[in-house]
């Protein structure tokens, strides 16, 4: 065999064995993640693999392990920040673990569409499936679909479960609302996401819980559509009401639209109306004013979903994954209620 032919085929397992000074079988056990080798042999094999840049042929790997090293993702709503970041986290974690990712996007979320998507992935012989479709209809559809491979759901706002990876968006909305109440605002108006989204329900629940904990009856919700234009239209319903001093928008894009409408109507943010968003999208610190918001590491949720599915594929019985928790990011779009500021100033005059 010519040197050119040898270079084109790449290093083989026997080449790794020769460099490491071990048997072919020992190399196979190490690269397949099997036991039965000493730490010294494992270290020698791993160093030889790195030196030769050896990569196991996918077909041989699948034959040895009875796996395809591929996971499927059924997605809906990737135009939204949370699901898109979660997908990126899944893809990165899969790549690091040596898995490929097969994505099927849903146009309609019903039993037939979900069954077709799952069936397509099963036909592709994926080892497991992650459902990244955070809408009520997806959960209803999944209840009518038989899945014969390990399954994990991305589920904003839910309680932890062995088949779910969750983000505690109820707590996130509660943080946002409580922050505004702590600034002295008598109530907080909410621009929600559209009906049918799990994130919408979770954020409404957290907003209500924070208000009711202070004995405040929640005002009527203004329903948006996740977009800046939708947030602007919702804020137009609030801008003429002088009693509105604090607004919690269910995502940062709607907060951006709301700020523009309020400022255009002469209700300056944050002097007259405070606004808090949700998600901490890239660039939210450059809004005018910089946006106070709630940050979630959605990519971490994706990584946890991937790690969870790998454990299930390996035959493990992992307990419920802990929820991804929120962080309040305080910037310049929210401040003390104007009357509170006046009261504080008067108090300072009386007690210099």
C-alpha positions as CSV (number, residue, x, y, z in Angstrom):
1,X,0.0,0.0,0.0
2,X,1.4,3.4,-0.9
3,X,2.0,6.2,1.7
4,X,-0.7,8.3,-0.1
5,X,-3.3,5.5,0.3
6,X,-2.4,5.1,4.0
7,X,-2.8,8.9,4.7
8,X,-6.1,9.0,2.9
9,X,-7.6,6.2,5.0
10,X,-6.5,7.8,8.3
11,X,-5.2,6.0,11.4
12,X,-6.7,2.7,12.3
13,X,-7.4,1.1,15.7
14,X,-4.4,-1.2,15.2
15,X,-2.2,1.9,14.8
16,X,-3.4,3.2,18.1
17,X,-2.7,-0.1,19.7
18,X,0.9,-0.2,18.4
19,X,1.6,3.4,19.5
20,X,0.1,2.7,23.0
21,X,1.8,-0.7,23.3
22,X,-1.5,-2.5,24.1
23,X,-3.8,-4.9,22.5
24,X,-6.4,-4.1,19.8
25,X,-9.1,-5.3,22.3
26,X,-7.9,-2.8,25.0
27,X,-8.1,0.1,22.5
28,X,-11.7,-1.1,21.6
29,X,-12.7,-1.1,25.2
30,X,-11.4,2.4,25.8
31,X,-12.9,4.0,22.7
32,X,-16.2,2.3,23.3
33,X,-16.4,3.4,26.9
34,X,-16.3,-0.2,28.2
35,X,-14.7,-1.2,31.5
36,X,-12.0,-3.8,32.1
37,X,-8.9,-1.7,31.5
38,X,-6.5,-0.2,34.0
39,X,-6.1,3.5,34.5
40,X,-2.5,3.3,33.0
41,X,-3.7,1.5,29.9
42,X,-6.6,3.9,29.5
43,X,-4.2,6.9,29.8
44,X,-1.8,5.4,27.2
45,X,-4.6,4.7,24.7
46,X,-6.1,8.2,25.1
47,X,-2.7,9.8,24.5
48,X,-2.2,7.7,21.4
49,X,-5.7,8.6,20.2
50,X,-4.9,12.3,20.6
51,X,-1.5,12.0,19.0
52,X,-2.8,10.1,15.9
53,X,-6.1,12.1,15.8
54,X,-7.9,8.8,15.6
55,X,-11.6,8.8,15.1
56,X,-13.7,5.7,15.3
57,X,-15.6,5.0,12.1
58,X,-19.3,5.7,12.9
59,X,-20.5,2.4,11.4
60,X,-18.0,0.4,13.4
61,X,-18.9,2.3,16.5
62,X,-22.6,1.7,16.0
63,X,-22.0,-2.0,15.4
64,X,-19.9,-2.4,18.6
65,X,-22.3,-0.5,20.8
66,X,-25.7,-1.1,19.1
67,X,-26.2,2.6,19.0
68,X,-26.2,5.2,16.1
69,X,-24.8,8.0,18.3
70,X,-27.5,10.3,17.0
71,X,-30.2,12.1,18.9
72,X,-33.4,13.7,17.4
73,X,-34.8,17.1,18.3
74,X,-38.5,17.9,17.5
75,X,-38.7,21.7,17.6
76,X,-41.3,24.5,17.4
77,X,-40.8,28.2,18.0
78,X,-37.1,28.5,17.2
79,X,-37.7,32.2,16.3
80,X,-37.9,32.8,20.0
81,X,-34.8,33.4,22.1
82,X,-35.3,30.7,24.7
83,X,-35.9,27.7,22.4
84,X,-33.1,28.8,19.9
85,X,-30.6,29.1,22.7
86,X,-31.7,25.7,24.2
87,X,-31.1,24.1,20.7
88,X,-27.6,25.6,20.6
89,X,-26.9,24.1,24.0
90,X,-28.2,20.7,22.9
91,X,-26.1,20.7,19.7
92,X,-22.9,21.7,21.5
93,X,-23.3,19.1,24.2
94,X,-24.1,16.4,21.6
95,X,-21.0,17.3,19.6
96,X,-18.8,17.1,22.7
97,X,-20.2,13.7,23.5
98,X,-19.7,12.4,20.0
99,X,-23.3,12.5,18.9
100,X,-24.9,14.0,15.8
101,X,-28.1,15.9,16.0
102,X,-31.1,15.5,13.7
103,X,-33.6,18.3,13.7
104,X,-37.3,18.2,12.7
105,X,-39.2,21.5,12.9
106,X,-43.0,21.5,13.3
107,X,-45.2,23.9,11.3
108,X,-48.3,22.7,13.1
109,X,-48.4,21.3,16.6
110,X,-51.0,18.5,16.6
111,X,-51.0,14.8,17.1
112,X,-50.6,14.0,13.4
113,X,-47.7,16.4,13.0
114,X,-46.0,15.3,16.1
115,X,-46.4,11.6,15.2
116,X,-44.9,12.2,11.8
117,X,-42.0,14.1,13.3
118,X,-41.3,11.4,15.8
119,X,-41.7,8.7,13.2
120,X,-39.3,10.4,10.9
121,X,-36.6,10.5,13.6
122,X,-37.2,6.9,14.7
123,X,-36.9,5.8,11.0
124,X,-33.5,7.6,11.1
125,X,-32.6,5.3,14.0
126,X,-31.9,8.0,16.5
127,X,-31.0,6.8,20.0
128,X,-33.3,9.3,21.8
129,X,-35.5,12.3,21.2
130,X,-35.7,15.7,22.8
131,X,-38.9,17.7,22.3
132,X,-38.1,21.4,22.2
133,X,-41.6,22.7,21.5
134,X,-42.7,24.8,24.6
135,X,-46.4,25.1,23.8
136,X,-49.4,23.5,25.4
137,X,-50.4,21.8,22.1
138,X,-47.1,20.0,21.9
139,X,-47.6,18.3,25.3
140,X,-51.2,17.4,24.3
141,X,-49.9,15.9,21.0
142,X,-47.1,14.0,22.7
143,X,-49.7,12.3,25.0
144,X,-51.2,10.7,21.8
145,X,-47.9,9.5,20.3
146,X,-46.0,6.3,21.1
147,X,-42.3,6.8,21.4
148,X,-40.1,3.7,21.6
149,X,-36.8,5.5,22.4
150,X,-35.8,7.6,25.4
151,X,-37.5,10.9,25.5
152,X,-36.9,14.3,27.2
153,X,-39.1,17.3,27.2
154,X,-38.0,21.0,27.5
155,X,-40.7,22.3,29.7
156,X,-40.6,26.0,30.9
157,X,-42.3,26.6,34.2
158,X,-43.0,23.0,35.1
159,X,-42.0,21.0,38.2
160,X,-38.9,18.8,37.8
161,X,-39.6,15.3,36.4
162,X,-37.4,12.5,35.2
163,X,-38.4,13.1,31.5
164,X,-38.3,17.0,31.7
165,X,-35.7,19.7,31.8
166,X,-37.3,22.8,33.2
167,X,-36.7,26.5,33.6
168,X,-38.2,28.1,36.7
169,X,-39.9,31.0,34.8
170,X,-42.6,31.4,37.5
171,X,-39.8,32.4,39.9
172,X,-38.3,34.6,37.1
173,X,-41.5,36.6,36.7
174,X,-41.9,36.8,40.4
175,X,-38.4,38.4,40.7
176,X,-39.3,41.0,38.0
177,X,-42.6,41.9,39.6
178,X,-41.2,42.0,43.1
179,X,-38.4,44.3,42.0
180,X,-40.9,46.8,40.7
181,X,-43.0,46.6,43.8
182,X,-39.9,47.1,46.0
183,X,-39.3,50.3,44.0
184,X,-42.6,51.6,45.5
185,X,-44.9,51.1,42.5
186,X,-48.5,50.4,43.8
187,X,-49.0,47.7,41.1
188,X,-47.4,46.2,38.0
189,X,-49.1,45.9,34.6
190,X,-48.2,42.9,32.5
191,X,-47.7,42.5,28.8
192,X,-47.9,38.8,28.4
193,X,-46.8,36.4,25.6
194,X,-49.5,34.8,23.4
195,X,-51.9,32.2,24.7
196,X,-50.8,28.6,24.4
197,X,-47.2,29.0,25.2
198,X,-45.8,27.4,28.4
199,X,-43.6,30.4,29.0
200,X,-46.7,32.7,28.8
201,X,-48.5,30.7,31.5
202,X,-45.5,30.5,33.8
203,X,-44.7,34.2,33.6
204,X,-48.3,35.2,34.2
205,X,-48.3,32.8,37.2
206,X,-45.2,34.4,38.7
207,X,-46.5,37.9,38.1
208,X,-49.8,37.1,39.9
209,X,-48.0,35.4,42.8
210,X,-45.8,38.4,43.5
211,X,-48.8,40.8,43.4
212,X,-51.0,38.6,45.5
213,X,-48.3,38.1,48.1
214,X,-48.5,41.9,48.7
215,X,-52.3,41.8,48.8
216,X,-52.6,43.5,45.4
217,X,-55.4,42.5,43.0
218,X,-53.7,41.9,39.6
219,X,-54.8,44.3,36.9
220,X,-56.0,43.1,33.5
221,X,-53.3,41.5,31.3
222,X,-52.5,43.0,27.9
223,X,-51.7,40.1,25.6
224,X,-48.8,40.4,23.2
225,X,-47.1,38.2,20.6
226,X,-43.4,38.1,21.6
227,X,-42.5,40.8,19.0
228,X,-41.3,44.5,19.5
229,X,-44.3,45.6,17.3
230,X,-46.6,43.6,19.5
231,X,-45.1,45.2,22.7
232,X,-45.5,48.6,21.1
233,X,-49.2,48.0,20.4
234,X,-49.8,46.7,23.9
235,X,-48.1,49.7,25.5
236,X,-50.4,52.0,23.4
237,X,-53.3,50.6,25.6
238,X,-51.4,51.6,28.7
239,X,-49.7,54.9,27.7
240,X,-52.8,57.1,28.2
241,X,-53.5,55.8,31.7
242,X,-51.7,58.0,34.2
243,X,-52.0,55.5,37.0
244,X,-49.7,53.1,35.1
245,X,-46.2,53.5,36.5
246,X,-44.7,50.0,36.1
247,X,-44.8,47.4,33.3
248,X,-43.4,43.9,33.2
249,X,-43.1,42.6,29.7
250,X,-42.9,38.9,29.1
251,X,-39.9,39.2,26.9
252,X,-37.2,41.7,26.0
253,X,-38.5,42.4,22.4
254,X,-41.9,43.4,23.7
255,X,-40.2,45.5,26.4
256,X,-38.3,47.3,23.6
257,X,-41.5,48.1,21.7
258,X,-43.2,49.2,24.9
259,X,-40.4,51.6,25.8
260,X,-40.7,53.3,22.4
261,X,-44.5,53.7,22.6
262,X,-44.4,55.1,26.1
263,X,-41.6,57.6,25.3
264,X,-43.4,58.7,22.1
265,X,-46.6,59.3,24.2
266,X,-44.7,61.5,26.6
267,X,-44.5,58.9,29.3
268,X,-40.7,58.8,29.8
269,X,-39.0,55.6,30.8
270,X,-38.0,55.3,33.6
271,X,-38.9,58.8,34.9
272,X,-42.7,58.3,34.5
273,X,-43.0,54.5,33.8
274,X,-40.6,51.7,34.8
275,X,-40.2,48.8,32.4
276,X,-38.7,45.3,33.1
277,X,-38.2,42.6,30.5
278,X,-37.5,38.9,30.4
279,X,-34.7,36.8,28.8
280,X,-31.7,39.2,28.8
281,X,-31.3,38.9,25.0
282,X,-27.9,40.0,23.5
283,X,-27.9,43.7,23.3
284,X,-30.5,44.4,25.9
285,X,-27.9,46.4,27.9
286,X,-27.7,48.8,24.9
287,X,-31.5,49.6,24.9
288,X,-32.2,53.3,25.7
289,X,-32.4,53.1,28.6
290,X,-30.5,49.9,29.3
291,X,-33.1,47.2,30.1
292,X,-33.7,45.7,33.5
293,X,-34.6,42.1,32.8
294,X,-34.5,38.5,34.0
295,X,-31.7,36.3,32.7
296,X,-32.0,32.6,32.1
297,X,-29.2,30.4,30.8
298,X,-31.3,28.7,28.2
299,X,-28.2,27.1,26.6
300,X,-27.6,25.4,30.0
301,X,-31.2,24.0,29.8
302,X,-30.3,22.5,26.4
303,X,-27.1,21.0,27.8
304,X,-29.0,19.5,30.7
305,X,-31.5,18.0,28.2
306,X,-28.8,16.5,26.2
307,X,-27.0,15.1,29.2
308,X,-30.3,13.7,30.5
309,X,-31.0,11.9,27.2
310,X,-27.5,10.4,27.1
311,X,-28.0,8.9,30.6
312,X,-31.3,7.4,29.5
313,X,-29.8,6.0,26.3
314,X,-27.0,4.4,28.4
315,X,-29.7,2.6,30.4
316,X,-29.5,4.8,33.5
317,X,-32.4,6.0,35.6
318,X,-31.5,9.6,36.3
319,X,-33.6,11.5,38.8
320,X,-35.3,14.7,37.9
321,X,-32.9,17.4,36.6
322,X,-32.8,20.5,38.8
323,X,-34.5,23.5,37.3
324,X,-32.5,26.3,35.6
325,X,-32.9,29.3,37.9
326,X,-33.4,33.0,37.0
327,X,-31.2,36.0,37.8
328,X,-32.5,39.5,38.0
329,X,-30.3,41.9,36.0
330,X,-30.8,45.5,37.2
331,X,-30.1,48.3,34.7
332,X,-31.6,51.6,34.0
333,X,-35.2,51.0,32.7
334,X,-36.8,50.8,36.2
335,X,-36.6,53.2,39.1
336,X,-38.5,54.2,42.2
337,X,-42.0,55.3,41.7
338,X,-42.1,59.1,41.2
339,X,-44.2,59.7,44.4
340,X,-41.8,57.6,46.4
341,X,-38.9,59.8,45.1
342,X,-40.8,63.0,46.1
343,X,-41.5,61.5,49.6
344,X,-37.8,60.5,50.0
345,X,-36.8,64.1,49.0
346,X,-39.2,65.6,51.5
347,X,-37.9,63.3,54.2
348,X,-34.3,64.3,53.4
349,X,-35.3,68.0,53.7
350,X,-36.8,67.4,57.1
351,X,-33.8,65.3,58.2
352,X,-30.8,66.7,56.4
